[in-house]
Amino acid sequence: MTSVIESVGPAVSAGSTPARHPRPGAGRARKRAEIVLFVGPALLLFLGFVILPVLLAGVYSFYNLPQSFQWDDLADPERFVGFANYARALEDPAFIRSVGNNFLILSLSLLIQGPLAIGIALLLNRRLRGRGVLRLLIFVPYVLAEVIAGLSWKLLLQPQGGVNALLEALGLGAFTQNWLADPNIALWTMFAILTWKYVGFAILLMLAGLQGVPEELAEAAAIDGASWWQVQRHITIPLLGPTIRIWAFLSIIGALQLFDMVWVTTRGGPLNATSTMATYMVEKGQFGGQPGFGSAVAVILFLISLVVALVYQRFALRRDLAGSITRGVR
Amino acid sequence: MSVASPALGGTRTTGHDPVPRHRFDWGQPFIVLLALVIAAIAIGPVLYVFVGGFRTTADLNANPVGLPSPWTLDNWSAVLGSPRFWGNVASSMILAVGTTAGVVIVGVMAAFVIARYTFRGREGLYLLFAAGLMFPLTVAALPLTLLLRTLGLHGTFLGVIIPSIAFALPTTIIILVPFLRAIPDELEEAAAIDGTTRVGFFWRILLPLSMPGLVTVGVLAFVGSWNGYLLPLLVISTGTLPQELWPLPLGVTQFSTQYSQDTGAVLAYTSLSMIPALVFFLFAEKRIVGGLTGAVKG
């Protein structure tokens, strides 16, 4: 690394010396060259591997493509099917179920994980011996790969696995279930695993947000006779607003894109009880050999995410982000 | 963990209400209990997997909960002695290091220009990258695999690394631009007076000064790549690369399917797969937490 720094620095500055004074155009050309050279690689990668595939998804979605896709297939008028892929997806009960599952997970996350995390963060927001250790421990599930966490839970939740055995041992044998294989409860089980995985992150985010809430306000209110709950309700939580709204945004996006955990634990089953838009897409598009149809599903997923994100940004995030993206560059 | 002394506790708000007495008596032990419960729920399942790796499958089948009897190191030594496990680890390492290096180098170069050059289209450029946040990998996944096949990258490490870099760029640039912008113009002017070019300034002054930002971005890219599943699933699992060279998340999944009857071995394989991430996390905890909370605060 250092050798690169040493070699590039002087070489470049030496080359520039004559160009500095004579013609103003030379400096501009040089600047332009620098811009192209520095942004070029990022732009190329980004356009080629992010933007282009997303656009291609849009194109593919209008075709009936075979598994052994060739570019020629796009020129074959026989393969152009218009909106048929979209119609097929929107008429497939399995896909509708997937969309519903995504939104159920989304709502449950906001309604259960959020308040849970806020409550725990409020209670833990005090000097507590071992807080550092606690912080590390609640963050463990978040650091584990979703796949590895999912596999562990799959083992724990087997009929003969640890969870049922623990219930038996506690005398709660009546509550044992086939957690991931029973269509009636599989999605709830999935939500519980996701909560286990992500609530620690939410708690830490809230705790970080709480550090920005001045103590003086709460102290003043307490002196005026406000109860602990009144202080939290009227002072702390409103001041935590920006953190809560940003957490909710991340949570919404995460819920709509959900894939890894579902794929390794249930692969969307049983009977589509846990399938999501993303697992449906991979199932049909990649492993079902229908890239065109899968792409239509991807586009629907994209549009839903986009609309939800824009609506959310319009109504909830406006105050906090006020231009953090649009006005990021002064 | 023990109850914190009152001096350390949260009782400093008032001294004359019934409230503090109430909180002093019940609050503190309650909080500690709550903390213990949360910690137990968070790591209980992980511990179960770890301890389970020390049990024989027969023992596990006979009694799914409970401590190992007898403790056995067979599963662990089998995993640690298998080329397959180490191949998985090495593969994940290659992918993560390659992605991280690419993201940091390409990202900081682009962020440098966006942060410190004035030119027409600069805002558009920044917006373009920022908009990338709205383009999830999931949406691009299928065309991406077809594209990689055309480029001859399907089934290769580069086929995972290159798209991973591309998809990590938006976050990277959004984090780095404010960082690079915060370095005072006076420094640049002084450097210019001393005869340093903008590029020289970049290498000799900006890069060292923005090291904390680079580390944060690097850690995020590393963790993202290490934990990544969808891309390896589409690019590698359907290719010709042998299972011994699959990245860890893919390798663990495959192992647990293949040996689903041998629970002890699967638990050992899974728990050993957790260790690299946990160790890395211990070292990078501040960066991960800081990066995430910093990133979302914009």
Interface residues (C-beta under 8 A of the other chain):
Chain A: I5 V8 G9 P10 V12 S13 S16 T17 K31 R32 E34 I35 F38 V39 P41 A42 L43 L45 F46 G48 F49 V50 I51 L52 P53 V54 L56 A57 Y60 F69 W71 I120 L123 L124 R126 R127 L128 R129 G130 V133 L134 R135 L136 L137 I138 F139 V140 P141 V143 L144 A145 E146 V147 I148 L151 S152 W153 K154 L155 L156 Q160 G161 G162 N164 A165 L166 A169 W196 G200 F201 I203 L204 L205 A208 A218 E219 A222 I223 G225 S227 W228 P242 T243 I246 W247 L250 I253 Q257 F259 D260 W263 V264 A278 M281 V282 G285 Q286 P291 G294 S295 A298 V299 L301 F302 S305 L306 A309 D320 L321 S324 I325 T326 G328 V329 R330
Chain B: M1 S2 V3 A4 L8 G9 G10 T13 T14 D17 V19 R23 I31 V32 L34 A35 I38 A39 I41 A42 I43 P45 V46 Y48 V49 G52 N61 N63 P64 V65 V106 G107 M109 A110 F112 V113 I114 Y117 F119 R122 E123 L125 Y126 L127 L128 F129 A130 G132 M134 F135 P136 T138 V139 A140 A141 L142 P143 L144 T145 L146 L147 R149 T150 I162 P163 I165 A166 F167 L169 P170 I173 I174 V177 P178 R181 G195 T196 T197 R198 V199 G200 W203 R204 L207 V223 W226 N227 Y229 L230 L233 L234 T238 L248 P249 L250 V252 T253 S256 T263 V266 L267 T270 S273 M274 A277 L278 F281 L282 E285 I288 V289 L292 T293 V296 K297 G298
